[in-house]
C-alpha cells in the first residue's frame, strides 16, 4: 500500500505546539474519513522534511498517536493507521474535531459579545 499524502496546515504563530497541531489534524482526518484504517503514513523524517519542522517534533506527535492507538509503527515496514480504533477513541475524535472546528467561531462570538457590553 502506498504512503498516504498528508495535507497538514501548521500555524507557527498560534501558540499551540506544532506536535499537538499534527496530532489534532491526523485525528481530525481520521474522524472525517480522509485517512482510513490501514493507510500508511509518511516516515517521521519524510514528514519532518515536508513540514520543515524538527524530526523530534514529528516523532513526538507519532509517539502520542501510537500511545492512544491511532497509529501503529512496525519496524522496517512503516507507520499505519490502526485497523479499527476502539469506539471510545472514535467518539473522542469526533468530539475533539467538532470542538477544534468550532473553537475559532466561539472565540469570535464571545469577543463580539464582550465588545457590545
C-alpha positions in Angstrom: 0.0 0.0 0.0 1.5 3.4 -1.0 2.2 6.0 1.6 -0.8 8.4 2.2 -0.1 12.0 1.3 -0.8 14.1 4.4 -2.1 17.6 4.0 -1.4 19.4 7.2 -1.7 23.1 7.8 0.6 24.3 10.6 0.3 27.7 12.3 3.7 28.6 13.8 2.2 31.7 15.5 -0.8 30.1 17.1 0.8 29.3 20.5 -0.3 25.7 20.1 2.7 23.3 19.9 3.4 22.0 16.5 3.3 18.4 17.6 -0.2 19.0 19.0 -1.3 20.5 15.7 0.0 17.4 13.9 -1.8 15.0 16.3 -5.0 17.1 16.1 -5.1 17.2 12.3 -4.3 13.5 11.9 -7.1 12.7 14.4 -9.5 15.0 12.5 -8.6 13.5 9.1 -9.3 10.0 10.5 -12.6 11.0 12.1 -13.7 12.7 8.8 -12.7 9.7 6.7 -9.8 11.4 4.9 -7.5 8.9 6.5 -8.7 5.3 6.7 -7.6 2.3 8.7 -4.7 0.7 7.0 -3.4 3.9 5.4 0.4 4.2 5.6 1.7 7.5 6.9 5.0 9.1 5.8 8.1 8.3 7.8 9.0 10.7 10.6 11.9 12.0 8.6 9.9 12.5 5.5 7.1 14.3 7.2 9.5 16.5 9.2 11.2 17.5 6.0 7.9 18.2 4.2 6.6 20.3 7.1 10.0 21.9 7.6 10.0 21.1 11.3 12.4 19.3 13.6 12.5 15.5 13.4 11.8 15.2 17.1 8.5 17.3 16.8 7.1 14.7 14.3 8.5 11.8 16.4 6.7 13.2 19.5 3.4 13.5 17.5 3.7 10.0 16.2 4.5 8.7 19.7 1.4 10.4 21.1 -0.8 8.9 18.3 0.8 5.5 19.0 0.0 5.7 22.7 -3.7 6.3 22.0 -3.7 3.5 19.4 -4.5 5.7 16.4 -1.3 4.5 14.6 1.0 1.6 14.8 4.6 1.7 13.8 6.0 -1.6 12.5 9.8 -1.7 12.5 11.1 -1.9 8.9 7.6 -1.7 7.4 6.3 1.8 8.3 3.6 3.6 10.2 -0.1 2.8 9.6 -3.5 4.0 10.8 -4.7 1.2 13.1 -7.3 -1.1 11.6 -10.2 -0.5 14.0 -9.9 2.3 16.5 -11.8 1.5 19.7 -15.3 3.1 19.8 -14.4 5.4 22.7 -11.4 6.7 20.7 -13.6 7.3 17.6 -16.2 9.2 19.7 -13.4 11.2 21.3 -12.0 12.1 17.9 -15.4 13.2 16.7 -15.9 15.5 19.7 -12.4 16.9 19.5 -12.7 17.5 15.8 -16.0 19.3 16.3 -14.5 21.4 19.2 -11.5 22.2 17.1 -13.6 23.3 14.2 -16.0 25.5 16.3 -13.4 27.0 18.7 -12.4 29.9 16.5 -16.0 30.8 16.0 -16.8 30.6 19.7 -13.9 32.9 20.5 -15.0 35.5 17.9 -18.6 35.3 19.2 -17.5 35.7 22.8 -15.3 38.7 21.9 -18.1 40.3 20.0 -20.4 39.9 23.0 -17.7 41.5 25.2 -17.3 44.4 22.9 -21.1 45.1 22.9 -21.2 45.4 26.7 
